[in-house]
């Protein structure tokens, strides 16, 4: 029998989200902010109606997996390889600049050398959730914007995984170079397995039973979760596996139908993800680090769009795309939240530095979502003119 506390938590999340979302729409505010505020209000550090946010966080993680799967469905493999070549220089140069800004601010705030290094590292990444959740996928222009963004975000993920491996080594005997080499072999192996199985098994089955929509829906979910689980089995992340599963299906004639049918499921889990972000933050420490977090967030919100726009123009992108991509990637990442917690557990940083990273990240989530929704097309825009899915 399902635990009644989980049912009560889901009741609070979706009933509360519906109420706050209604108020947010009337006030012309972001729905994402409503979900985060709800988590802070009823979570362990608020009214304590939801005492354990870890289960909700795990359920919300499924939303990220589906988001990466749907993104992969909209990217042709040949286009993705072309974009990686362009994104490599942009990602490396921007990461150095953002890392330097984070390190300098950490030094200015008086943190230790290790804490300054971690602060610099977490500033290098942009949010996959904010960037891609607020990106329309139906318009041709935004498909190219998505190709540019996902190329940058995936390269950032590689850097983030390297940092996570370093932190694991920091807390144990040393860096597991053997594991890093295993990952270098695992990625191409998973790609080959996914594409071969999709080409000779999955695609014929889907084409044979394409008139049975329930079967297509079920098979798509099974494929996404199956490849994600296989990725974890060989040492990768669920997100990496889900994205590879999506790209392998991108050339299929029914990929667009699959993408449309899974959007409601994705949104269901992403609401839980943003709720868990708000619920897991300790509000009581906010007065101690608020000024520092605000300054860190403002610097990143100002520097990131400018740097990305300049680098993308230098890489050959034309028109308004460089500026738009810069704004859409102008926040800190959910990866930064994970690194902050792992670095604290590994003893690389203190609790104040960890909460500083978490607070700055949430501030950039909220402000960045506002900026994007007010200036660019998004699926959840308040303005009818800008609302595109």
ABEGO torsion letter per residue (X at the ends): XBBAAAAAAAAAAAAAAAAAAAAAAAAGBBAAAAAAAAAAAABAABAGABABAAAAAAAAAAAAAAAAAAAAAABBAAAAAAAAAAAAAAAAAAAAAAAAAAAAAAAAAGBBAAAAAAAAAAAABBBAAAAAAABBAABAAAAAAAAAAAAAAAAAAAAAAAAAAAAAAAABAEBBAAAAAAAAAAAAAAAAAAAAAAAAAAAAAAAAAAABAAAAAAAAAAAAAAAAAAAAAAGBBAAAAAAAAAAAAAABAAAAAAAAAAAAAAAAAAAAAAAAAAAABBAAAAAAAAAAAAAAAAAAAAAAAAAAAAAAAAAGBBEAAAAAAAAAAABBBAAAAAAAAAAAAAGABBAAAAAAAAAAAAAAAAAAAAAAAAABBBAABABAAABBX
